[in-house]
Amino acid sequence: MGVFTYTLADITSPVAAPRLFQALAIDNHNLMPKVVPHLVKSVEFVEGDSTTVGCVKQINLPDEAPFKYVKNRVDEIDASNLYLKYTCIEGDVFPETVEYVVYEDKYEPSEAGTRCKMVAHYHLKGDNVMKDDDLVKAKEGIQKIFKAVEDHLIANPQVYA
């Protein structure tokens, strides 16, 4: 099994880093279905809660989506350093070449507000390689979610303030 590492996002935002971290890492189970209902129907806790290592969330996708769900497990969370590491452990969103994916999200304060970097480590089955189309789709999806959350936080400055 090989591992392919890819930067899904390296984005600068005017929103403060702690607000983005709270929205995208800690409280995403409440926020995503409200802000991007066309991408996330609901989020259920299978184990634990969003602030504990080992927590497993099932993200249910809308009925019209080509996929049904994905399960993520929190591996490491460091709220003081605005860092989240989690593993996508199950779901029908995987291409047949992928065993699982480990994500690392880091939110760093910057002069502009925040620099957010999201890196994916694709653990591949056998000698498979990642297809460019799959990477483009993953990157576009992350950026759409990020932009929608950013717009929501800008329009609602009291949220996670």
mmCIF file of the C-alpha atoms, coordinates in Angstrom:
data_MODEL
# 
_entry.id   MODEL 
# 
loop_
_atom_site.group_PDB 
_atom_site.id 
_atom_site.type_symbol 
_atom_site.label_atom_id 
_atom_site.label_alt_id 
_atom_site.label_comp_id 
_atom_site.label_asym_id 
_atom_site.label_entity_id 
_atom_site.label_seq_id 
_atom_site.pdbx_PDB_ins_code 
_atom_site.Cartn_x 
_atom_site.Cartn_y 
_atom_site.Cartn_z 
_atom_site.occupancy 
_atom_site.B_iso_or_equiv 
_atom_site.pdbx_formal_charge 
_atom_site.auth_seq_id 
_atom_site.auth_comp_id 
_atom_site.auth_asym_id 
_atom_site.auth_atom_id 
_atom_site.pdbx_PDB_model_num 
ATOM 1   C CA . MET A 1 1   ? 0.000   0.000  0.000   1.00 0.00 ? 1   MET A CA 1 
ATOM 2   C CA . GLY A 1 2   ? 1.383   3.388  -1.018  1.00 0.00 ? 2   GLY A CA 1 
ATOM 3   C CA . VAL A 1 3   ? 0.634   6.800  0.437   1.00 0.00 ? 3   VAL A CA 1 
ATOM 4   C CA . PHE A 1 4   ? 0.021   9.824  -1.771  1.00 0.00 ? 4   PHE A CA 1 
ATOM 5   C CA . THR A 1 5   ? 0.075   13.239 -0.061  1.00 0.00 ? 5   THR A CA 1 
ATOM 6   C CA . TYR A 1 6   ? -1.760  16.157 -1.612  1.00 0.00 ? 6   TYR A CA 1 
ATOM 7   C CA . THR A 1 7   ? -2.568  19.703 -0.471  1.00 0.00 ? 7   THR A CA 1 
ATOM 8   C CA . LEU A 1 8   ? -6.315  20.130 -0.908  1.00 0.00 ? 8   LEU A CA 1 
ATOM 9   C CA . ALA A 1 9   ? -6.354  23.733 0.267   1.00 0.00 ? 9   ALA A CA 1 
ATOM 10  C CA . ASP A 1 10  ? -3.940  26.517 1.117   1.00 0.00 ? 10  ASP A CA 1 
ATOM 11  C CA . ILE A 1 11  ? -6.322  29.417 1.563   1.00 0.00 ? 11  ILE A CA 1 
ATOM 12  C CA . THR A 1 12  ? -6.101  32.876 3.077   1.00 0.00 ? 12  THR A CA 1 
ATOM 13  C CA . SER A 1 13  ? -9.249  34.204 4.702   1.00 0.00 ? 13  SER A CA 1 
ATOM 14  C CA . PRO A 1 14  ? -10.172 37.498 6.381   1.00 0.00 ? 14  PRO A CA 1 
ATOM 15  C CA . VAL A 1 15  ? -11.975 35.502 9.111   1.00 0.00 ? 15  VAL A CA 1 
ATOM 16  C CA . ALA A 1 16  ? -10.065 34.997 12.378  1.00 0.00 ? 16  ALA A CA 1 
ATOM 17  C CA . ALA A 1 17  ? -8.403  31.599 12.750  1.00 0.00 ? 17  ALA A CA 1 
ATOM 18  C CA . PRO A 1 18  ? -10.220 30.579 15.977  1.00 0.00 ? 18  PRO A CA 1 
ATOM 19  C CA . ARG A 1 19  ? -13.616 31.220 14.339  1.00 0.00 ? 19  ARG A CA 1 
ATOM 20  C CA . LEU A 1 20  ? -12.770 29.156 11.268  1.00 0.00 ? 20  LEU A CA 1 
ATOM 21  C CA . PHE A 1 21  ? -11.384 26.349 13.435  1.00 0.00 ? 21  PHE A CA 1 
ATOM 22  C CA . GLN A 1 22  ? -14.523 26.326 15.565  1.00 0.00 ? 22  GLN A CA 1 
ATOM 23  C CA . ALA A 1 23  ? -16.760 26.289 12.494  1.00 0.00 ? 23  ALA A CA 1 
ATOM 24  C CA . LEU A 1 24  ? -14.893 23.751 10.370  1.00 0.00 ? 24  LEU A CA 1 
ATOM 25  C CA . ALA A 1 25  ? -13.299 21.498 13.000  1.00 0.00 ? 25  ALA A CA 1 
ATOM 26  C CA . ILE A 1 26  ? -15.278 21.630 16.259  1.00 0.00 ? 26  ILE A CA 1 
ATOM 27  C CA . ASP A 1 27  ? -18.880 22.480 15.376  1.00 0.00 ? 27  ASP A CA 1 
ATOM 28  C CA . ASN A 1 28  ? -19.068 21.299 11.769  1.00 0.00 ? 28  ASN A CA 1 
ATOM 29  C CA . HIS A 1 29  ? -21.787 18.777 12.694  1.00 0.00 ? 29  HIS A CA 1 
ATOM 30  C CA . ASN A 1 30  ? -24.140 21.690 13.433  1.00 0.00 ? 30  ASN A CA 1 
ATOM 31  C CA . LEU A 1 31  ? -22.924 24.187 10.850  1.00 0.00 ? 31  LEU A CA 1 
ATOM 32  C CA . MET A 1 32  ? -22.491 22.139 7.666   1.00 0.00 ? 32  MET A CA 1 
ATOM 33  C CA . PRO A 1 33  ? -26.109 21.034 7.216   1.00 0.00 ? 33  PRO A CA 1 
ATOM 34  C CA . LYS A 1 34  ? -27.180 24.688 7.625   1.00 0.00 ? 34  LYS A CA 1 
ATOM 35  C CA . VAL A 1 35  ? -24.547 26.321 5.436   1.00 0.00 ? 35  VAL A CA 1 
ATOM 36  C CA . VAL A 1 36  ? -24.068 23.674 2.722   1.00 0.00 ? 36  VAL A CA 1 
ATOM 37  C CA . PRO A 1 37  ? -27.255 21.545 2.766   1.00 0.00 ? 37  PRO A CA 1 
ATOM 38  C CA . HIS A 1 38  ? -26.691 20.753 -0.912  1.00 0.00 ? 38  HIS A CA 1 
ATOM 39  C CA . LEU A 1 39  ? -23.445 18.998 0.123   1.00 0.00 ? 39  LEU A CA 1 
ATOM 40  C CA . VAL A 1 40  ? -24.180 17.783 3.694   1.00 0.00 ? 40  VAL A CA 1 
ATOM 41  C CA . LYS A 1 41  ? -27.632 16.499 4.671   1.00 0.00 ? 41  LYS A CA 1 
ATOM 42  C CA . SER A 1 42  ? -26.788 15.693 8.303   1.00 0.00 ? 42  SER A CA 1 
ATOM 43  C CA . VAL A 1 43  ? -23.998 14.633 10.652  1.00 0.00 ? 43  VAL A CA 1 
ATOM 44  C CA . GLU A 1 44  ? -24.439 11.918 13.267  1.00 0.00 ? 44  GLU A CA 1 
ATOM 45  C CA . PHE A 1 45  ? -22.108 10.905 16.085  1.00 0.00 ? 45  PHE A CA 1 
ATOM 46  C CA . VAL A 1 46  ? -21.324 7.206  15.941  1.00 0.00 ? 46  VAL A CA 1 
ATOM 47  C CA . GLU A 1 47  ? -18.852 7.423  18.861  1.00 0.00 ? 47  GLU A CA 1 
ATOM 48  C CA . GLY A 1 48  ? -17.832 10.263 21.204  1.00 0.00 ? 48  GLY A CA 1 
ATOM 49  C CA . ASP A 1 49  ? -18.281 13.940 20.395  1.00 0.00 ? 49  ASP A CA 1 
ATOM 50  C CA . SER A 1 50  ? -16.478 16.531 18.309  1.00 0.00 ? 50  SER A CA 1 
ATOM 51  C CA . THR A 1 51  ? -13.964 17.526 20.965  1.00 0.00 ? 51  THR A CA 1 
ATOM 52  C CA . THR A 1 52  ? -12.561 14.088 21.786  1.00 0.00 ? 52  THR A CA 1 
ATOM 53  C CA . VAL A 1 53  ? -9.973  11.948 20.106  1.00 0.00 ? 53  VAL A CA 1 
ATOM 54  C CA . GLY A 1 54  ? -11.615 8.799  18.804  1.00 0.00 ? 54  GLY A CA 1 
ATOM 55  C CA . CYS A 1 55  ? -14.892 10.514 17.970  1.00 0.00 ? 55  CYS A CA 1 
ATOM 56  C CA . VAL A 1 56  ? -16.503 9.065  14.836  1.00 0.00 ? 56  VAL A CA 1 
ATOM 57  C CA . LYS A 1 57  ? -18.930 11.146 12.796  1.00 0.00 ? 57  LYS A CA 1 
ATOM 58  C CA . GLN A 1 58  ? -21.056 9.913  9.939   1.00 0.00 ? 58  GLN A CA 1 
ATOM 59  C CA . ILE A 1 59  ? -21.640 12.624 7.362   1.00 0.00 ? 59  ILE A CA 1 
ATOM 60  C CA . ASN A 1 60  ? -24.800 11.890 5.407   1.00 0.00 ? 60  ASN A CA 1 
ATOM 61  C CA . LEU A 1 61  ? -24.991 13.348 1.928   1.00 0.00 ? 61  LEU A CA 1 
ATOM 62  C CA . PRO A 1 62  ? -28.149 14.657 0.234   1.00 0.00 ? 62  PRO A CA 1 
ATOM 63  C CA . ASP A 1 63  ? -30.453 12.132 -1.425  1.00 0.00 ? 63  ASP A CA 1 
ATOM 64  C CA . GLU A 1 64  ? -29.646 13.501 -4.891  1.00 0.00 ? 64  GLU A CA 1 
ATOM 65  C CA . ALA A 1 65  ? -25.872 13.139 -4.356  1.00 0.00 ? 65  ALA A CA 1 
ATOM 66  C CA . PRO A 1 66  ? -24.033 10.322 -6.155  1.00 0.00 ? 66  PRO A CA 1 
ATOM 67  C CA . PHE A 1 67  ? -22.791 9.030  -2.768  1.00 0.00 ? 67  PHE A CA 1 
ATOM 68  C CA . LYS A 1 68  ? -24.597 8.309  0.507   1.00 0.00 ? 68  LYS A CA 1 
ATOM 69  C CA . TYR A 1 69  ? -22.179 8.856  3.407   1.00 0.00 ? 69  TYR A CA 1 
ATOM 70  C CA . VAL A 1 70  ? -18.676 9.047  4.811   1.00 0.00 ? 70  VAL A CA 1 
ATOM 71  C CA . LYS A 1 71  ? -17.363 8.303  8.319   1.00 0.00 ? 71  LYS A CA 1 
ATOM 72  C CA . ASN A 1 72  ? -14.545 10.323 9.866   1.00 0.00 ? 72  ASN A CA 1 
ATOM 73  C CA . ARG A 1 73  ? -12.604 9.526  13.041  1.00 0.00 ? 73  ARG A CA 1 
ATOM 74  C CA . VAL A 1 74  ? -10.815 12.279 15.002  1.00 0.00 ? 74  VAL A CA 1 
ATOM 75  C CA . ASP A 1 75  ? -7.195  11.197 15.543  1.00 0.00 ? 75  ASP A CA 1 
ATOM 76  C CA . GLU A 1 76  ? -5.736  14.356 17.056  1.00 0.00 ? 76  GLU A CA 1 
ATOM 77  C CA . ILE A 1 77  ? -7.181  17.696 18.038  1.00 0.00 ? 77  ILE A CA 1 
ATOM 78  C CA . ASP A 1 78  ? -5.204  20.620 19.417  1.00 0.00 ? 78  ASP A CA 1 
ATOM 79  C CA . ALA A 1 79  ? -7.561  23.545 19.970  1.00 0.00 ? 79  ALA A CA 1 
ATOM 80  C CA . SER A 1 80  ? -4.807  25.814 21.325  1.00 0.00 ? 80  SER A CA 1 
ATOM 81  C CA . ASN A 1 81  ? -2.800  25.375 18.094  1.00 0.00 ? 81  ASN A CA 1 
ATOM 82  C CA . LEU A 1 82  ? -5.878  25.197 15.818  1.00 0.00 ? 82  LEU A CA 1 
ATOM 83  C CA . TYR A 1 83  ? -4.938  21.786 14.452  1.00 0.00 ? 83  TYR A CA 1 
ATOM 84  C CA . LEU A 1 84  ? -7.115  18.809 13.562  1.00 0.00 ? 84  LEU A CA 1 
ATOM 85  C CA . LYS A 1 85  ? -6.076  15.401 12.254  1.00 0.00 ? 85  LYS A CA 1 
ATOM 86  C CA . TYR A 1 86  ? -8.767  12.932 11.258  1.00 0.00 ? 86  TYR A CA 1 
ATOM 87  C CA . THR A 1 87  ? -9.174  9.806  9.163   1.00 0.00 ? 87  THR A CA 1 
ATOM 88  C CA . CYS A 1 88  ? -11.896 9.069  6.671   1.00 0.00 ? 88  CYS A CA 1 
ATOM 89  C CA . ILE A 1 89  ? -12.419 5.428  7.636   1.00 0.00 ? 89  ILE A CA 1 
ATOM 90  C CA . GLU A 1 90  ? -15.493 4.410  5.665   1.00 0.00 ? 90  GLU A CA 1 
ATOM 91  C CA . GLY A 1 91  ? -17.859 5.551  2.953   1.00 0.00 ? 91  GLY A CA 1 
ATOM 92  C CA . ASP A 1 92  ? -18.937 5.123  -0.604  1.00 0.00 ? 92  ASP A CA 1 
ATOM 93  C CA . VAL A 1 93  ? -17.141 8.319  -1.648  1.00 0.00 ? 93  VAL A CA 1 
ATOM 94  C CA . PHE A 1 94  ? -13.807 6.523  -2.047  1.00 0.00 ? 94  PHE A CA 1 
ATOM 95  C CA . PRO A 1 95  ? -12.546 5.623  -5.480  1.00 0.00 ? 95  PRO A CA 1 
ATOM 96  C CA . GLU A 1 96  ? -11.865 1.874  -5.629  1.00 0.00 ? 96  GLU A CA 1 
ATOM 97  C CA . THR A 1 97  ? -8.133  2.579  -5.396  1.00 0.00 ? 97  THR A CA 1 
ATOM 98  C CA . VAL A 1 98  ? -8.280  4.185  -1.912  1.00 0.00 ? 98  VAL A CA 1 
ATOM 99  C CA . GLU A 1 99  ? -8.194  2.268  1.395   1.00 0.00 ? 99  GLU A CA 1 
ATOM 100 C CA . TYR A 1 100 ? -8.570  5.345  3.648   1.00 0.00 ? 100 TYR A CA 1 
ATOM 101 C CA . VAL A 1 101 ? -7.521  8.998  3.852   1.00 0.00 ? 101 VAL A CA 1 
ATOM 102 C CA . VAL A 1 102 ? -5.835  10.898 6.702   1.00 0.00 ? 102 VAL A CA 1 
ATOM 103 C CA . TYR A 1 103 ? -6.448  14.651 6.745   1.00 0.00 ? 103 TYR A CA 1 
ATOM 104 C CA . GLU A 1 104 ? -4.481  17.343 8.556   1.00 0.00 ? 104 GLU A CA 1 
ATOM 105 C CA . ASP A 1 105 ? -6.078  20.778 8.903   1.00 0.00 ? 105 ASP A CA 1 
ATOM 106 C CA . LYS A 1 106 ? -4.124  23.725 10.310  1.00 0.00 ? 106 LYS A CA 1 
ATOM 107 C CA . TYR A 1 107 ? -5.495  27.238 10.868  1.00 0.00 ? 107 TYR A CA 1 
ATOM 108 C CA . GLU A 1 108 ? -2.783  29.858 11.345  1.00 0.00 ? 108 GLU A CA 1 
ATOM 109 C CA . PRO A 1 109 ? -3.391  33.504 12.225  1.00 0.00 ? 109 PRO A CA 1 
ATOM 110 C CA . SER A 1 110 ? -1.997  35.805 9.535   1.00 0.00 ? 110 SER A CA 1 
ATOM 111 C CA . GLU A 1 111 ? -1.963  39.516 8.747   1.00 0.00 ? 111 GLU A CA 1 
ATOM 112 C CA . ALA A 1 112 ? -4.941  38.952 6.451   1.00 0.00 ? 112 ALA A CA 1 
ATOM 113 C CA . GLY A 1 113 ? -6.828  36.911 9.081   1.00 0.00 ? 113 GLY A CA 1 
ATOM 114 C CA . THR A 1 114 ? -6.134  33.207 8.608   1.00 0.00 ? 114 THR A CA 1 
ATOM 115 C CA . ARG A 1 115 ? -4.078  30.887 6.492   1.00 0.00 ? 115 ARG A CA 1 
ATOM 116 C CA . CYS A 1 116 ? -5.807  27.529 6.317   1.00 0.00 ? 116 CYS A CA 1 
ATOM 117 C CA . LYS A 1 117 ? -3.929  24.526 5.019   1.00 0.00 ? 117 LYS A CA 1 
ATOM 118 C CA . MET A 1 118 ? -5.621  21.167 4.468   1.00 0.00 ? 118 MET A CA 1 
ATOM 119 C CA . VAL A 1 119 ? -3.456  18.204 3.501   1.00 0.00 ? 119 VAL A CA 1 
ATOM 120 C CA . ALA A 1 120 ? -4.707  14.725 2.575   1.00 0.00 ? 120 ALA A CA 1 
ATOM 121 C CA . HIS A 1 121 ? -2.694  11.510 2.851   1.00 0.00 ? 121 HIS A CA 1 
ATOM 122 C CA . TYR A 1 122 ? -4.337  8.958  0.555   1.00 0.00 ? 122 TYR A CA 1 
ATOM 123 C CA . HIS A 1 123 ? -3.560  5.381  1.585   1.00 0.00 ? 123 HIS A CA 1 
ATOM 124 C CA . LEU A 1 124 ? -3.910  3.438  -1.628  1.00 0.00 ? 124 LEU A CA 1 
ATOM 125 C CA . LYS A 1 125 ? -4.760  -0.200 -2.235  1.00 0.00 ? 125 LYS A CA 1 
ATOM 126 C CA . GLY A 1 126 ? -1.930  -2.209 -3.785  1.00 0.00 ? 126 GLY A CA 1 
ATOM 127 C CA . ASP A 1 127 ? 0.060   -0.370 -6.436  1.00 0.00 ? 127 ASP A CA 1 
ATOM 128 C CA . ASN A 1 128 ? -2.742  2.000  -7.366  1.00 0.00 ? 128 ASN A CA 1 
ATOM 129 C CA . VAL A 1 129 ? -2.235  5.704  -7.988  1.00 0.00 ? 129 VAL A CA 1 
ATOM 130 C CA . MET A 1 130 ? -4.564  8.652  -7.486  1.00 0.00 ? 130 MET A CA 1 
ATOM 131 C CA . LYS A 1 131 ? -6.315  9.910  -10.589 1.00 0.00 ? 131 LYS A CA 1 
ATOM 132 C CA . ASP A 1 132 ? -6.061  13.613 -11.349 1.00 0.00 ? 132 ASP A CA 1 
ATOM 133 C CA . ASP A 1 133 ? -9.852  13.838 -11.748 1.00 0.00 ? 133 ASP A CA 1 
ATOM 134 C CA . ASP A 1 134 ? -10.393 12.482 -8.217  1.00 0.00 ? 134 ASP A CA 1 
ATOM 135 C CA . LEU A 1 135 ? -7.934  15.019 -6.788  1.00 0.00 ? 135 LEU A CA 1 
ATOM 136 C CA . VAL A 1 136 ? -9.547  17.906 -8.649  1.00 0.00 ? 136 VAL A CA 1 
ATOM 137 C CA . LYS A 1 137 ? -13.002 16.898 -7.401  1.00 0.00 ? 137 LYS A CA 1 
ATOM 138 C CA . ALA A 1 138 ? -11.774 16.595 -3.807  1.00 0.00 ? 138 ALA A CA 1 
ATOM 139 C CA . LYS A 1 139 ? -10.040 19.971 -3.954  1.00 0.00 ? 139 LYS A CA 1 
ATOM 140 C CA . GLU A 1 140 ? -13.073 21.684 -5.497  1.00 0.00 ? 140 GLU A CA 1 
ATOM 141 C CA . GLY A 1 141 ? -15.374 20.190 -2.840  1.00 0.00 ? 141 GLY A CA 1 
ATOM 142 C CA . ILE A 1 142 ? -13.169 21.378 0.032   1.00 0.00 ? 142 ILE A CA 1 
ATOM 143 C CA . GLN A 1 143 ? -12.902 24.853 -1.462  1.00 0.00 ? 143 GLN A CA 1 
ATOM 144 C CA . LYS A 1 144 ? -16.686 25.132 -1.960  1.00 0.00 ? 144 LYS A CA 1 
ATOM 145 C CA . ILE A 1 145 ? -17.323 24.176 1.656   1.00 0.00 ? 145 ILE A CA 1 
ATOM 146 C CA . PHE A 1 146 ? -14.615 26.535 2.910   1.00 0.00 ? 146 PHE A CA 1 
ATOM 147 C CA . LYS A 1 147 ? -15.968 29.451 0.865   1.00 0.00 ? 147 LYS A CA 1 
ATOM 148 C CA . ALA A 1 148 ? -19.552 28.851 2.038   1.00 0.00 ? 148 ALA A CA 1 
ATOM 149 C CA . VAL A 1 149 ? -18.456 28.718 5.697   1.00 0.00 ? 149 VAL A CA 1 
ATOM 150 C CA . GLU A 1 150 ? -16.258 31.793 5.263   1.00 0.00 ? 150 GLU A CA 1 
ATOM 151 C CA . ASP A 1 151 ? -19.144 33.734 3.683   1.00 0.00 ? 151 ASP A CA 1 
ATOM 152 C CA . HIS A 1 152 ? -21.456 32.640 6.512   1.00 0.00 ? 152 HIS A CA 1 
ATOM 153 C CA . LEU A 1 153 ? -18.982 33.798 9.168   1.00 0.00 ? 153 LEU A CA 1 
ATOM 154 C CA . ILE A 1 154 ? -18.416 37.145 7.453   1.00 0.00 ? 154 ILE A CA 1 
ATOM 155 C CA . ALA A 1 155 ? -22.189 37.708 7.187   1.00 0.00 ? 155 ALA A CA 1 
ATOM 156 C CA . ASN A 1 156 ? -22.652 36.664 10.834  1.00 0.00 ? 156 ASN A CA 1 
ATOM 157 C CA . PRO A 1 157 ? -19.759 38.165 12.813  1.00 0.00 ? 157 PRO A CA 1 
ATOM 158 C CA . GLN A 1 158 ? -21.297 37.091 16.140  1.00 0.00 ? 158 GLN A CA 1 
ATOM 159 C CA . VAL A 1 159 ? -21.049 33.364 15.241  1.00 0.00 ? 159 VAL A CA 1 
ATOM 160 C CA . TYR A 1 160 ? -18.097 31.750 17.067  1.00 0.00 ? 160 TYR A CA 1 
ATOM 161 C CA . ALA A 1 161 ? -16.908 35.201 18.145  1.00 0.00 ? 161 ALA A CA 1 
# 
